[in-house]
Amino acid sequence: MASASSTSARSLFADSKMRLADRVQVNVNNVASLARHIIKGSKSSEIIMHSARNFALQEHALDNSEANLKKLQLLHIHFGYQYDSIMRSAQQIEEVKEQVRAMQR
């Protein structure tokens, strides 16, 4: 009878040991899964931060482009004024040439 109870005890001990090993394995797998999720989450945060920084840089670039376009519009207007002035001067030169010819006759 003693051998039957010791065999039973050994069997229970072996079963307990196997269940404990299974639980440890499940916990290790759960920790690994948690670590993967944390790493993935931290990478997501980095990606979001990188995207936000790039967005802010693009906004600054757009503001600079808008300012440059306004400057170009002003330059276009001033070039128009200069063109008109040059055309008037050219017309006046022709008139002066005609007056000089008239004086030379």
Sequence and secondary structure as in RCSB ss.txt:
>XXXX:A:sequence
MASASSTSARSLFADSKMRLADRVQVNVNNVASLARHIIKGSKSSEIIMHSARNFALQEHALDNSEANLKKLQLL
HIHFGYQYDSIMRSAQQIEEVKEQVRAMQR
>XXXX:A:secstr
 HHHHHHHHHHHHHHHHHHHHHHHHHHHHHHHHHHHHHHHHHHHHHHHHHHHHHHHHHHHHHHHHHHHHHHHHHH
HHHHHHHHHHHHHHHHHHHHHHHHHHHHH 
